[in-house]
Amino acid sequence: MDDLMSSNLINIDNLSKVYDNGFEALKKINLNIKKGEIFAMLGPNGAGKTTLISIICGIVRPSSGKVTVDDFDIIKDYRETRSRIGLVPQELTLEQFETVFNNVSYSRGLYGKKPDPKYIEKVLKDLSLWDKKDLRLNQLSGGMKRRVLIAKALSHEPTILFLDEPTAGVDVELRQDMWKVVESLRKNWCNNYSYNSLY
C-alpha cells in the first residue's frame, strides 16, 4: 500500500470557476490526491463540491487553473482522462426496464470497451449484485440501485471513482452499508487498478 500511496494521481493547481451569472463556485483550489487514497469533500450545498468533480470529469470547463489526471491534462487529453474516471452521479439515472447485467454491460460499451462478461461478473459480485443480475432495475430497492450506479461507473475499468453524494436519500443502515461497500472496493481494487475514490 505504501508504493500505491507514493505518487499523485490527480493534481489541481489554482483552479477557479466563475459562472456566467458571476457566481464564483471555486476560487484558486490547490489539491493533490494520491493513488489508492479515499478522499471526502465536505461542505454545505453550493460550496462547489459537484462543480469540482464535474471539472475533473470534463463535464464543466474551468475558468482558470490546471487539472491533470495521471499526468494527462483534462482539457488537452480529454479522452485519456475521461477513460480513467468512473462517475456515480447524485441522481438515479438508470434504464428502469433493463436488467442489471445489461445496464452495466451497456455502460462499458459507451467507453469503446469490448464486451467482457467475466469482468462484469466480477464487478457485480464485488458489489453483492450477482444474484440480482437478471432483475430489471425497477425491481430493485433504492440501495441496490445505488450499487448498480457504482457498477456502471466501474464498467470500463477506471482508476478513479467519483461518488457524488452516494448516500443521498438512503436511510442510516443503508448509508453504513454503502461505506462498507466503498472500503471493500478500495481493498479489492487497489491491488489491480490503483483505485481511488472521491465523494
PyMOL commands that set and color helices and strands:
alter all, ss='L'
color gray80, all
select helices_A, chain A and resi 49-56+78-83+100-110+117-126+130-132+137-139+142-154+172-193
alter helices_A, ss='H'
color red, helices_A
select strands_A, chain A and resi 8-18+24-34+38-39+64-69+72-73+85-88+160-163+196-198
alter strands_A, ss='S'
color yellow, strands_A
deselect
rebuild
show_as cartoon
